[in-house]
Structures are given as structure tokens and as C-alpha cells.
Amino acid sequence: MSGRGTQPPGYLPQTHCAIPAGATRWSSKRITLAGDGVRITSAQPGIRFAQQLDAANPICNVGEYLEIHRSVDVAVFEAALRRVVAEAENLRVTFVETSDGPRRYVHPDPEWQLQIISVSGEADPQEAAEAWMRSDLAHPQDPAVGPLFLFVLFRAADDRWF
């Protein structure tokens, strides 16, 4: 962990920097809402209120990564992620203000893309990947626009991925 502080591997502190050219999160297309949604849980109003007070604050963003030391079959990796999204309802939600107060909507099949970014040509591929991640985490997300998650596979070498 030389030069990286005392934080555990995969820890990404918040910093403010621009997303590199050509790397985008996803389209900010609003998802069509079906049904009436459900009331938010008793723990969520405080978080929602804080987001409304300072919509430019990315404090609710969370990020983590793993380092993979072997070749990756990207199609199999993406299929596994799609299964996780299909099974994890909390990944498929958006939050919308209604006349009945904030509601949580679960979307059956949100549109999203696994991004593949090569950092293999960088002097320090891990630092390049971490810089991209910190940059993405620095941008707040609109809880009414989904998906509210992002998966990126960084290729450092044929047998090293983040």
C-alpha cells in the first residue's frame, strides 16, 4: 500500500475532477414510471431531504472495486452483472416526489451498459482507473433518473482488470 495511505484496497475517497474525454456514465433519459410506486422507508426521508437541500453534493455516492488477476470473459462477466441487477431490487429503483410524498419505483429492466475502459497504456493503470472512479463519484446523481448504479470494467492487461 505504499503511497496509497492506510485505507483498504478498493477504497475511493471523494475528489473533484473531470470525467475523462470519451468516458460517460449513461444517458440521463427519464424512466417511464409504472404504477403508484411505494412509500419510502422510515430511514429514507432524511437522506432524501439532504439531497434536496444540496443537490450538487455527491455524498450519497458509494464506490468500490476489485482487482482481478486473471483473464476475463467480458460476455460472461456482463451476464453475471445483469443477473445481479435483475435479482437486486434496490439497484433498480428511482425516487420521485408525488402529491402523496416521495415514492420509490422499482423498474423491471432498466437500460444500462457495462463500460469497458482500457487503462493498459497508462504508466500506472491502477491509478488511472482509480482517478476515473473518483471522478465519477464526484458527480451527484438525480434519484429520479436511473439507473442509479454504474458498472465499469477497466482492462489493465489481459490478466489484470479492475
C-alpha positions as semicolon CSV with decimal commas, in nm:
position;residue;x (nm);y (nm);z (nm)
1;M;0,000;0,000;0,000
2;S;0,298;0,225;-0,039
3;G;0,193;0,573;-0,146
4;R;-0,176;0,491;-0,115
5;G;-0,234;0,576;0,251
6;T;-0,376;0,343;0,511
7;Q;-0,714;0,281;0,352
8;P;-0,805;-0,073;0,243
9;P;-0,769;-0,169;-0,125
10;G;-1,069;-0,056;-0,324
11;Y;-1,140;0,246;-0,101
12;L;-1,210;0,555;-0,310
13;P;-1,205;0,890;-0,131
14;Q;-1,418;1,170;-0,275
15;T;-1,230;1,411;-0,502
16;H;-1,343;1,659;-0,761
17;C;-1,203;1,614;-1,111
18;A;-1,346;1,591;-1,460
19;I;-1,460;1,267;-1,621
20;P;-1,201;1,184;-1,891
21;A;-1,296;1,258;-2,252
22;G;-1,490;0,977;-2,414
23;A;-1,593;0,819;-2,084
24;T;-1,957;0,875;-2,000
25;R;-2,184;0,748;-1,729
26;W;-2,508;0,684;-1,917
27;S;-2,786;0,872;-2,084
28;S;-2,991;1,076;-1,840
29;K;-3,311;0,954;-2,000
30;R;-3,601;0,954;-1,757
31;I;-3,751;0,614;-1,695
32;T;-4,124;0,582;-1,755
33;L;-4,292;0,519;-1,421
34;A;-4,547;0,241;-1,395
35;G;-4,794;0,209;-1,110
36;D;-4,805;0,418;-0,797
37;G;-4,469;0,325;-0,652
38;V;-4,437;0,258;-0,280
39;R;-4,378;0,484;0,016
40;I;-4,016;0,526;0,106
41;T;-3,889;0,358;0,422
42;S;-3,866;0,542;0,752
43;A;-3,488;0,577;0,707
44;Q;-3,506;0,734;0,361
45;P;-3,675;1,074;0,421
46;G;-3,366;1,217;0,593
47;I;-3,143;1,113;0,307
48;R;-3,390;1,246;0,052
49;F;-3,420;1,577;0,239
50;A;-3,041;1,616;0,250
51;Q;-3,023;1,552;-0,126
52;Q;-3,287;1,816;-0,190
53;L;-3,105;2,072;0,027
54;D;-2,781;2,027;-0,168
55;A;-2,847;1,852;-0,498
56;A;-2,489;1,921;-0,611
57;N;-2,342;1,720;-0,323
58;P;-2,233;1,366;-0,420
59;I;-2,219;1,249;-0,057
60;C;-2,463;0,962;-0,117
61;N;-2,247;0,810;-0,392
62;V;-2,073;0,487;-0,297
63;G;-1,799;0,312;-0,491
64;E;-1,588;0,003;-0,459
65;Y;-1,373;-0,206;-0,688
66;L;-1,197;-0,539;-0,702
67;E;-0,872;-0,626;-0,873
68;I;-0,894;-0,938;-1,089
69;H;-0,568;-1,122;-1,162
70;R;-0,673;-1,347;-1,450
71;S;-0,830;-1,321;-1,791
72;V;-1,194;-1,212;-1,801
73;D;-1,459;-1,333;-2,042
74;V;-1,639;-0,999;-2,079
75;A;-1,963;-1,157;-2,206
76;V;-1,983;-1,392;-1,906
77;F;-1,890;-1,108;-1,669
78;E;-2,165;-0,886;-1,812
79;A;-2,420;-1,170;-1,795
80;A;-2,338;-1,215;-1,426
81;L;-2,382;-0,842;-1,360
82;R;-2,714;-0,842;-1,545
83;R;-2,831;-1,127;-1,325
84;V;-2,729;-0,933;-1,014
85;V;-2,925;-0,629;-1,135
86;A;-3,228;-0,846;-1,214
87;E;-3,221;-1,005;-0,867
88;A;-3,130;-0,697;-0,659
89;E;-3,439;-0,478;-0,648
90;N;-3,254;-0,193;-0,475
91;L;-3,034;-0,148;-0,782
92;R;-3,341;-0,086;-0,996
93;V;-3,510;0,193;-0,802
94;T;-3,568;0,562;-0,854
95;F;-3,726;0,808;-0,612
96;V;-3,987;1,058;-0,725
97;E;-4,175;1,336;-0,545
98;T;-4,552;1,290;-0,582
99;S;-4,859;1,457;-0,433
100;D;-4,852;1,176;-0,173
101;G;-4,488;1,247;-0,087
102;P;-4,175;1,074;-0,212
103;R;-4,230;0,733;-0,371
104;R;-3,991;0,454;-0,462
105;Y;-4,031;0,294;-0,802
106;V;-3,875;-0,040;-0,892
107;H;-3,806;-0,077;-1,262
108;P;-3,828;-0,426;-1,411
109;D;-3,546;-0,391;-1,663
110;P;-3,356;-0,061;-1,663
111;E;-3,140;0,020;-1,963
112;W;-2,770;0,019;-1,880
113;Q;-2,438;-0,064;-2,041
114;L;-2,129;-0,225;-1,896
115;Q;-1,847;0,010;-1,988
116;I;-1,510;-0,136;-2,081
117;I;-1,223;0,111;-2,044
118;S;-0,864;0,024;-2,127
119;V;-0,603;0,169;-1,893
120;S;-0,334;-0,064;-2,028
121;G;-0,141;0,220;-2,194
122;E;-0,120;0,426;-1,876
123;A;0,203;0,450;-1,675
124;D;0,009;0,341;-1,365
125;P;-0,307;0,158;-1,479
126;Q;-0,443;0,122;-1,126
127;E;-0,408;0,494;-1,055
128;A;-0,573;0,576;-1,390
129;A;-0,869;0,351;-1,309
130;E;-0,897;0,493;-0,957
131;A;-0,885;0,850;-1,092
132;W;-1,173;0,770;-1,329
133;M;-1,371;0,619;-1,041
134;R;-1,306;0,917;-0,812
135;S;-1,415;1,148;-1,091
136;D;-1,740;0,959;-1,140
137;L;-1,810;0,953;-0,766
138;A;-1,769;1,332;-0,752
139;H;-2,082;1,382;-0,964
140;P;-2,418;1,367;-0,784
141;Q;-2,696;1,156;-0,930
142;D;-3,058;1,260;-0,965
143;P;-3,255;0,998;-0,769
144;A;-3,547;1,043;-1,010
145;V;-3,332;0,939;-1,306
146;G;-3,198;0,589;-1,331
147;P;-3,024;0,368;-1,324
148;L;-2,859;0,480;-1,002
149;F;-2,566;0,240;-1,045
150;L;-2,273;0,204;-1,280
151;F;-2,051;-0,091;-1,366
152;V;-1,718;-0,035;-1,540
153;L;-1,459;-0,297;-1,625
154;F;-1,109;-0,148;-1,654
155;R;-0,858;-0,351;-1,855
156;A;-0,501;-0,304;-1,732
157;A;-0,367;-0,615;-1,911
158;D;-0,504;-0,944;-2,045
159;D;-0,472;-1,088;-1,694
160;R;-0,533;-0,777;-1,482
161;W;-0,868;-0,599;-1,453
162;F;-1,040;-0,363;-1,211
